Amino acid sequence: MTNSTLNRFFGGSPGPVILRLVGLSVVVGIVLSALNLHPRQILIYLRNFVQHIYYMGFDAIHWAVEYFLLGALIVIPIWIIIRLLKLGRNEP
């Protein structure tokens, strides 16, 4: 990578940007520690959140399939009867 590419990627000179990120990370770490939040807890909360969203998605699919099957029990036989009746009339 050229120097201009690195500057564009980092949003400035890489050295000072990395130092600012390290300093900001320390400050955020102190605040999170004061709030009694630790990295493992945050990862567990994040994993539980993603898992909850995942299960909600499958619940929505289950809900949709259940209603589809319920409706299909009525719609499909009626459609078949209508098609058979139209077949008997010999309409083009």
C-alpha positions in Angstrom: 0.0 0.0 0.0 1.2 3.5 -0.8 1.3 6.2 1.8 -1.6 8.1 0.3 -3.7 4.9 0.3 -2.9 4.4 4.0 -3.8 8.0 4.8 -7.1 7.6 2.9 -7.9 4.3 4.7 -7.1 5.7 8.2 -8.5 9.1 7.6 -5.2 10.7 8.3 -1.6 9.7 9.1 -1.7 6.1 10.5 0.4 6.8 13.6 -1.7 9.6 15.2 -4.9 7.8 14.2 -3.8 4.6 16.0 -2.8 6.6 19.1 -6.2 8.3 19.2 -7.9 5.0 18.8 -5.8 3.5 21.7 -6.6 6.5 23.9 -10.3 6.4 23.1 -10.3 2.7 23.8 -8.8 3.2 27.2 -11.3 5.9 28.1 -14.3 3.8 27.0 -12.8 0.8 28.9 -12.7 2.9 32.1 -16.3 4.0 31.6 -17.5 0.5 30.9 -15.6 -0.8 34.0 -17.2 1.9 36.1 -20.6 0.7 34.8 -19.6 -2.8 35.9 -19.6 -4.1 32.3 -17.0 -6.5 31.2 -16.1 -7.8 27.7 -17.4 -11.3 28.4 -20.8 -9.9 29.5 -21.1 -7.7 26.4 -20.3 -10.7 24.2 -22.9 -12.8 26.0 -25.5 -10.0 25.7 -24.7 -9.7 22.0 -24.9 -13.4 21.4 -28.2 -13.6 23.2 -29.5 -10.7 21.2 -28.5 -12.3 17.9 -30.0 -15.6 19.0 -33.3 -13.9 20.0 -33.5 -12.2 16.6 -32.7 -15.5 14.9 -35.5 -17.4 16.7 -37.9 -14.5 16.1 -37.2 -14.9 12.4 -38.0 -18.7 12.5 -41.1 -18.0 14.6 -42.3 -15.6 11.8 -41.6 -18.3 9.2 -43.5 -20.9 11.3 -46.4 -18.5 11.7 -46.6 -17.8 8.0 -46.4 -21.5 7.0 -49.1 -22.4 9.6 -51.5 -19.8 8.2 -50.6 -20.8 4.6 -51.5 -24.4 5.3 -54.7 -23.4 7.1 -55.8 -21.3 4.1 -54.6 -23.9 1.6 -57.0 -26.5 3.1 -59.9 -24.3 1.9 -58.5 -22.6 -1.2 -56.9 -25.5 -3.0 -59.9 -27.8 -3.0 -62.2 -24.9 -4.1 -59.8 -24.1 -6.9 -59.7 -27.8 -8.0 -63.5 -28.0 -8.0 -63.8 -24.8 -10.1 -61.2 -26.0 -12.6 -63.0 -29.4 -12.9 -66.3 -27.6 -13.5 -64.8 -25.4 -16.2 -63.3 -28.4 -17.8 -66.7 -30.0 -18.1 -68.1 -27.0 -20.0 -65.5 -27.3 -22.8 -64.7 -23.5 -22.7 -61.6 -22.4 -24.5 
